[in-house]
Amino acid sequence: MTTGAFRIPKGTYGILRCARRRKRFRFLFFPDAAKPRGEDTKMPDTGGIEEIMGRREQREQIFKLLFRVEFNPKEEMPEQCQLFFEDEENGIGEKDASYIQGKFEKIQDKLPEIDGMINTTAKGWTTSRMGKVDLTIIRLAVYEIKFDEEVPESVAINEAVELAKKFGQDESAGFVNGVLARFV
């Protein structure tokens, strides 16, 4: 038996803590849990269903792909997309890849309009003065706020701030939050 990515040894006891009641429960793992995964051990059939990324992970992959726009001409972007999805480090399934590429293409089509909105809304800042990471995060969030009906405005801003914390500089999160607050 496996739990997530962990392999549980045979006959192992564990303690499960219930957070609300603060009680301890004992449970026994099944004895066949220690079987190694090999040719004789078959994994259950998932019916062709592949693991699907969460929205945050998809948004992060879109950000990484959109970041390439800053460094490559528009004519080279189809090749860049292909290289991005072939990269094993990304580990993107087919469903996720189609969602990510579809959203990326929609954003890329609206890029001049999005940049115009950013230039008029961000007081004292233009897209040419912004850092590349911050600009890419803001572009993604502005698309989600203005053009994507599936994503609520507050979620788009929160996710953009989280991306800025992860990929940006120390003050990026505050800057992204301040710029995007003017779009709501």
C-alpha positions as CSV (number, residue, x, y, z in Angstrom):
1,M,0.0,0.0,0.0
2,T,1.3,3.4,-0.8
3,T,0.3,6.7,0.6
4,G,1.1,9.5,-1.8
5,A,4.8,9.1,-2.7
6,F,5.7,7.1,0.4
7,R,6.1,3.4,0.8
8,I,4.9,1.9,4.1
9,P,6.9,-1.0,5.6
10,K,5.1,-4.3,6.4
11,G,3.3,-4.4,9.7
12,T,4.1,-0.9,10.6
13,Y,2.0,0.8,13.2
14,G,1.4,4.5,13.1
15,I,-0.4,7.2,15.1
16,L,-3.0,9.4,13.5
17,R,-3.7,12.6,15.4
18,C,-7.1,14.1,15.1
19,A,-6.5,17.9,15.0
20,R,-9.9,18.9,16.5
21,R,-10.2,16.3,19.2
22,R,-6.5,15.9,20.1
23,K,-7.0,12.2,20.4
24,R,-4.7,9.5,19.2
25,F,-5.8,6.6,17.0
26,R,-3.9,3.5,16.2
27,F,-4.0,1.9,12.8
28,L,-2.3,-1.0,11.1
29,F,-1.0,-0.9,7.6
30,F,-1.7,-3.9,5.4
31,P,1.0,-6.6,5.2
32,D,1.2,-6.6,1.4
33,A,2.4,-3.0,1.6
34,A,6.0,-4.1,1.6
35,K,5.8,-5.7,-1.8
36,P,8.2,-4.1,-4.2
37,R,6.9,-2.6,-7.4
38,G,8.2,-4.8,-10.1
39,E,7.0,-6.7,-13.1
40,D,5.0,-9.2,-11.0
41,T,3.3,-6.4,-9.0
42,K,0.8,-4.5,-11.1
43,M,-0.5,-1.0,-10.3
44,P,-4.2,-0.5,-10.4
45,D,-5.6,0.6,-13.7
46,T,-6.6,4.2,-13.6
47,G,-8.5,4.0,-16.8
48,G,-6.1,6.2,-18.7
49,I,-6.6,9.1,-16.3
50,E,-3.5,11.1,-15.8
51,E,-2.7,13.2,-12.7
52,I,-3.9,16.7,-13.3
53,M,-2.2,19.8,-11.9
54,G,-3.9,22.2,-9.5
55,R,-4.8,25.7,-10.7
56,R,-1.8,27.2,-8.9
57,E,0.6,24.8,-10.6
58,Q,-1.0,25.5,-14.0
59,R,-0.7,29.2,-13.4
60,E,2.9,28.8,-12.5
61,Q,3.6,26.9,-15.7
62,I,1.7,29.6,-17.7
63,F,3.9,32.2,-16.0
64,K,7.1,30.3,-17.0
65,L,5.9,30.1,-20.6
66,L,4.7,33.7,-20.7
67,F,8.1,34.8,-19.3
68,R,9.7,33.6,-22.5
69,V,7.8,36.2,-24.5
70,E,10.2,38.9,-23.1
71,F,13.2,37.2,-24.6
72,N,12.0,35.7,-27.9
73,P,10.3,37.2,-31.0
74,K,6.7,36.3,-31.6
75,E,7.7,34.2,-34.6
76,E,9.8,31.9,-32.4
77,M,7.1,31.3,-29.7
78,P,5.6,28.2,-31.3
79,E,9.1,26.6,-31.1
80,Q,9.6,27.8,-27.6
81,C,6.2,26.3,-26.6
82,Q,7.3,23.0,-28.0
83,L,10.6,23.1,-26.2
84,F,8.8,24.1,-23.0
85,F,6.5,21.1,-23.1
86,E,9.2,18.7,-24.1
87,D,11.2,19.6,-21.1
88,E,11.0,16.7,-18.6
89,E,11.6,19.0,-15.6
90,N,8.1,20.5,-16.1
91,G,6.4,17.1,-16.0
92,I,3.2,18.3,-17.7
93,G,0.5,15.8,-18.7
94,E,-1.5,16.2,-22.0
95,K,-4.6,17.7,-20.4
96,D,-2.6,20.2,-18.5
97,A,-0.4,21.0,-21.5
98,S,-3.5,21.8,-23.7
99,Y,-5.0,24.0,-20.9
100,I,-1.6,25.8,-20.4
101,Q,-1.0,26.3,-24.1
102,G,-4.6,27.5,-24.8
103,K,-4.5,30.1,-22.0
104,F,-1.0,31.2,-23.0
105,E,-2.1,31.8,-26.6
106,K,-5.1,33.8,-25.4
107,I,-2.9,35.9,-23.3
108,Q,-0.4,36.4,-26.1
109,D,-3.2,37.5,-28.5
110,K,-4.3,40.1,-25.9
111,L,-0.8,41.3,-25.0
112,P,-0.8,44.7,-26.7
113,E,-4.2,45.4,-25.1
114,I,-3.0,44.2,-21.7
115,D,0.2,46.3,-21.9
116,G,-1.9,49.4,-22.8
117,M,-4.1,48.8,-19.8
118,I,-1.1,48.4,-17.5
119,N,0.5,51.6,-18.9
120,T,-2.6,53.7,-18.3
121,T,-3.4,52.2,-14.9
122,A,0.0,52.0,-13.2
123,K,0.8,55.5,-12.1
124,G,4.4,56.5,-12.8
125,W,5.2,53.1,-14.3
126,T,5.3,51.8,-17.8
127,T,5.8,48.3,-19.0
128,S,9.3,49.2,-20.3
129,R,10.4,50.3,-16.8
130,M,9.0,47.2,-14.9
131,G,11.1,44.2,-14.1
132,K,10.5,41.3,-16.4
133,V,9.3,38.9,-13.7
134,D,6.9,41.5,-12.2
135,L,5.6,42.5,-15.7
136,T,4.9,38.9,-16.6
137,I,3.1,38.3,-13.3
138,I,1.0,41.5,-13.8
139,R,0.2,40.5,-17.4
140,L,-1.1,37.1,-16.3
141,A,-3.1,38.6,-13.5
142,V,-4.6,41.4,-15.7
143,Y,-5.7,38.8,-18.2
144,E,-7.4,36.8,-15.5
145,I,-9.1,39.9,-14.0
146,K,-10.3,41.5,-17.3
147,F,-10.8,38.6,-19.7
148,D,-11.1,35.3,-17.8
149,E,-14.5,34.8,-16.3
150,E,-13.5,31.6,-14.5
151,V,-11.1,33.3,-12.1
152,P,-12.5,35.8,-9.5
153,E,-10.6,39.0,-9.2
154,S,-9.4,38.5,-5.6
155,V,-8.1,35.0,-6.5
156,A,-6.2,36.4,-9.5
157,I,-4.5,39.1,-7.3
158,N,-3.7,36.7,-4.5
159,E,-2.2,34.2,-6.9
160,A,-0.2,36.9,-8.6
161,V,1.2,38.0,-5.2
162,E,2.1,34.4,-4.4
163,L,4.0,34.1,-7.7
164,A,5.8,37.4,-7.0
165,K,6.9,36.0,-3.6
166,K,8.2,32.9,-5.2
167,F,9.8,34.3,-8.3
168,G,10.3,38.0,-7.7
169,Q,12.5,40.1,-5.6
170,D,11.8,41.1,-2.0
171,E,9.6,44.1,-2.8
172,S,7.9,42.4,-5.9
173,A,4.9,41.2,-3.9
174,G,4.0,44.7,-2.7
175,F,4.5,46.2,-6.1
176,V,2.4,43.6,-7.9
177,N,-0.3,44.0,-5.3
178,G,-0.3,47.8,-5.6
179,V,-0.5,47.7,-9.4
180,L,-3.3,45.1,-9.5
181,A,-5.3,46.8,-6.8
182,R,-6.0,49.6,-9.3
183,F,-7.6,47.2,-11.7
184,V,-10.4,46.2,-9.3
